[in-house]
Amino acid sequence: DIQLTQSPSFLSASVGDRVTITCRASQGISSYLAWYQQKPGKAPKLLIYAASTLQSGVPSRFSGSGSGTEFTLTISSLQPEDFATYYCQQLNSYPPWTFGQGTKVEIK
Amino acid sequence: QVQLQESGPGLVKPSQTLSLTCTVSGGSISSGSYYWSWIRQPAGKGLEWIGRIYTSGSTNYNPSLKSRVTISVDTSKNQFSLKLSSVTAADTAVYYCAREIVGASPGCRAFDIWGQGTMVTVSS
């Protein structure tokens, strides 16, 4: 299985901060990486696919980059509604599709 | 727009079979280049992909669960289903169904639509 390691696992930030989350894959996955946002009690929501393509309807303050084994999700100016847990997912090599362990973004 | 809704028992006894159905509304399960997946999430933990099905009936399963999992599709009802046999307390989780998009461009795969999730507890 391809392992995805997110860092940090926990992040405390203030409204307006620039936030970056990293996802590292145990082997190359080209650009087959997606990012999701999950709020408590809710299903994950797709933010970015193909490493850097913004899903329709997602605010432009979210951006993704990377290829191969290292990827980043950046929130350019953190908003109150962005406090959530973020997951990366690889869809290059199956079975299985795998997810990172998650990064929880909390209010400082 | 397309919506997914999970349904099934919220409580299953140990050693029995967990059965869930995902109903697709707002579009045909057979249209487009989509796979249909099941994912689960134990309380306070991360996401685990269980498996997927294409409308042709072709399936792929997580090797860690493969011996216990069956995913099937009923295109006439616009539904797909999950069966997980010989359950234990470790199978207690929120179970989600989701649509996987498959695009022509490199990297163009993701789960773009999710159901709201259904909690399943394994307990006697």
Interface residues (C-beta under 8 A of the other chain):
Chain A: D1 S30 S31 Y32 L33 A34 Y36 K42 A43 P44 K45 L46 Y49 A50 A51 T53 Q55 Y87 Q89 L91 Y94 P95 P96 W97 T98 F99 G100 Q101 G102
Chain B: S37 G46 L47 E48 W49 G51 N60 Y61 N62 P63 S64 K66 Y96 A98 E100 I101 G103 S105 P106 G107 C108 R109 A110 F111 D112 W114 G115 Q116 G117
